Amino acid sequence: MPLKFQINQYITLKLEYNKTAIYINNERFINCKYLLLNIPIDRIRNVENQYLNNTLF
């Protein structure tokens, strides 16, 4: 049974064959392996809500 970590209601990480797989809405995401953001800590909550709402829908 693979190890699983739920990030939020949309994103899940699973360890499969010793590699991390990214799932979005229970569908494997294979386009990229990471997302790098440089956001000041005091703006994370505001940016996170705006970015995720605009990106995932």
Summary of the structure (lengths in Angstrom):
residues: 57
radius of gyration: 13.0
end to end distance: 30.6
largest distance: 38.4
contacts: 88
relative contact order: 0.14
helix: 28%
strand: 33%
